[in-house]
Amino acid sequence: MLLKDRVAVVTGGAGFNGLGFATARMLAAQGARVVILDLASSNPAAAAAELGPQHLGLVADVTNQEQCEAAARATLERYGRIDILFNNAGITQARKTLDISASDYDAVLDVSLRGTLLMSQAVLPAMQQQQGGSIICTSSVSAQRGGGILGGPHYSAAKAGVLGLTRAMAREFGPQGIRVNAITPGLIATDIIKGKLTEDRKDAIAQDIPLARLGRADDIAGAVVFLASDLSSYCTGITLDVNGGMLIH
Ligand SMILES: NC(=O)c1ccc[n+]([C@@H]2O[C@H](COP(=O)([O-])OP(=O)(O)OC[C@H]3O[C@@H](n4cnc5c(N)ncnc54)[C@H](O)[C@@H]3O)[C@@H](O)[C@H]2O)c1
C-alpha cells in the first residue's frame, strides 16, 4: 500500500459521485486514514462511515477560517498528524463576463481560492512540525485554456489563482519537506456537470478528446494518490493535467 498509516484530509469529499469522495476511497484503499470535510448539507459523517470506522467526517465550510482551523484541530486530536491535504472543494457557475455579479464572484472565488488558502493555512503548522506533507490543489483545464465548458470567467480566474497559490506555496514550503502540487482536470462526469450537458453535447465533446471519452472520478483519484504518495517525492509546484488530452501544451 502506498499510504499506509498516513492521515489525509479531503475537502468537499462527501458527494458520492464527486472527485473528493472517489479520491477519499482510493486514499483509504492505499492505507490512509481519511478525514472528509464538507458542508453539513452534504453529510460528511455518512460519507466517512461508508469508508469504514477508522475514517472521520467533519462539517467544515472551507470559506470559513474558524471552521478550517477547527477541522485541522479535530484531525490532530483524533490521529495526531496530517500528512496529506486534498483541496478539492469548488463550485462553478455558467456566466458570461458581463453577467458576473459581485456575489457570483465572491461565491466562486471564495470556495476554490480562499478555501484552498484557508485549509492549507490550517494544516501547514502540523506539516511543518512533522517536516513533511503533501498538499494537492484542484485547478481546472478552464484555467489553462481560458474557459472550460461550463464555468464562467470568474471560475477560470479562481482556478488560475489556485495555480499561482500552489506554485508559491511549493516554493515557500519545499525546504521543510512539504510538497504542494496542482491537478487540472478536464471534463469529468460528476454532479457538477449533472443536467448541464445533453448526451449529444457530451458525445461531441468526447470526439474532440484524444482518449475519446469524458473523465471518470477515479481518473482524478489516481492522480491525487500519485501526488500524495512517495511515488512523486521529487515533484513540487507541478501542474498535473488529467484531461484525456483535451489540452496538450
Ligand atoms: N467535474 C469536473 O469536470 C471538474 C473539472 C475541473 C475541475 N473540477 C474541480 O474539481 C473539484 C471537485 O469537483 P466535482 O466535480 O467533484 O464537484 P461536486 O459538485 O460533485 O463536489 C463538490 C463538493 O464540494 C463541496 N463544497 C461546496 N462548497 C463547499 C464549501 N464552502 N466548503 C466545503 N465543501 C464545499 C460540495 O458539497 C461537494 O461535496 C472542484 O474544485 C471543481 O471545480 C471539476
PDBQT file of the ligand as one rigid body, heavy atoms in Angstrom, charges set to zero:
ROOT
HETATM    1  N1  LIG A 301     -16.017  17.680 -12.670  1.00  0.00    +0.000 N 
HETATM    2  C1  LIG A 301     -15.268  18.373 -13.498  1.00  0.00    +0.000 C 
HETATM    3  O1  LIG A 301     -15.401  18.298 -14.730  1.00  0.00    +0.000 OA
HETATM    4  C2  LIG A 301     -14.181  19.278 -12.964  1.00  0.00    +0.000 A 
HETATM    5  C3  LIG A 301     -13.225  19.787 -13.850  1.00  0.00    +0.000 A 
HETATM    6  C4  LIG A 301     -12.215  20.609 -13.384  1.00  0.00    +0.000 A 
HETATM    7  C5  LIG A 301     -12.156  20.913 -12.033  1.00  0.00    +0.000 A 
HETATM    8  N2  LIG A 301     -13.094  20.414 -11.186  1.00  0.00    +0.000 N 
HETATM    9  C6  LIG A 301     -12.983  20.782  -9.776  1.00  0.00    +0.000 C 
HETATM   10  O2  LIG A 301     -12.894  19.599  -9.002  1.00  0.00    +0.000 OA
HETATM   11  C7  LIG A 301     -13.442  19.828  -7.700  1.00  0.00    +0.000 C 
HETATM   12  C8  LIG A 301     -14.495  18.789  -7.388  1.00  0.00    +0.000 C 
HETATM   13  O3  LIG A 301     -15.491  18.856  -8.379  1.00  0.00    +0.000 OA
HETATM   14  P1  LIG A 301     -16.681  17.812  -8.504  1.00  0.00    +0.000 P 
HETATM   15  O4  LIG A 301     -16.936  17.687  -9.966  1.00  0.00    +0.000 OA
HETATM   16  O5  LIG A 301     -16.423  16.596  -7.695  1.00  0.00    +0.000 OA
HETATM   17  O6  LIG A 301     -17.856  18.697  -7.887  1.00  0.00    +0.000 OA
HETATM   18  P2  LIG A 301     -19.079  18.311  -6.941  1.00  0.00    +0.000 P 
HETATM   19  O7  LIG A 301     -20.047  19.442  -7.077  1.00  0.00    +0.000 OA
HETATM   20  O8  LIG A 301     -19.544  16.922  -7.229  1.00  0.00    +0.000 OA
HETATM   21  O9  LIG A 301     -18.411  18.319  -5.497  1.00  0.00    +0.000 OA
HETATM   22  C9  LIG A 301     -18.003  19.490  -4.837  1.00  0.00    +0.000 C 
HETATM   23  C10 LIG A 301     -18.072  19.244  -3.351  1.00  0.00    +0.000 C 
HETATM   24  O10 LIG A 301     -17.621  20.441  -2.687  1.00  0.00    +0.000 OA
HETATM   25  C11 LIG A 301     -18.493  20.677  -1.611  1.00  0.00    +0.000 C 
HETATM   26  N3  LIG A 301     -18.451  22.095  -1.249  1.00  0.00    +0.000 N 
HETATM   27  C12 LIG A 301     -19.007  23.138  -1.914  1.00  0.00    +0.000 A 
HETATM   28  N4  LIG A 301     -18.791  24.282  -1.244  1.00  0.00    +0.000 NA
HETATM   29  C13 LIG A 301     -18.077  23.949  -0.138  1.00  0.00    +0.000 A 
HETATM   30  C14 LIG A 301     -17.551  24.695   0.954  1.00  0.00    +0.000 A 
HETATM   31  N5  LIG A 301     -17.721  26.019   1.033  1.00  0.00    +0.000 N 
HETATM   32  N6  LIG A 301     -16.875  24.031   1.916  1.00  0.00    +0.000 NA
HETATM   33  C15 LIG A 301     -16.705  22.689   1.850  1.00  0.00    +0.000 A 
HETATM   34  N7  LIG A 301     -17.180  21.931   0.852  1.00  0.00    +0.000 NA
HETATM   35  C16 LIG A 301     -17.863  22.562  -0.131  1.00  0.00    +0.000 A 
HETATM   36  C17 LIG A 301     -19.864  20.217  -2.095  1.00  0.00    +0.000 C 
HETATM   37  O11 LIG A 301     -20.763  19.996  -1.010  1.00  0.00    +0.000 OA
HETATM   38  C18 LIG A 301     -19.488  18.948  -2.842  1.00  0.00    +0.000 C 
HETATM   39  O12 LIG A 301     -19.458  17.816  -1.994  1.00  0.00    +0.000 OA
HETATM   40  C19 LIG A 301     -13.973  21.264  -7.734  1.00  0.00    +0.000 C 
HETATM   41  O13 LIG A 301     -12.986  22.137  -7.213  1.00  0.00    +0.000 OA
HETATM   42  C20 LIG A 301     -14.172  21.533  -9.213  1.00  0.00    +0.000 C 
HETATM   43  O14 LIG A 301     -14.128  22.891  -9.517  1.00  0.00    +0.000 OA
HETATM   44  C21 LIG A 301     -14.102  19.598 -11.600  1.00  0.00    +0.000 A 
ENDROOT
TORSDOF 0
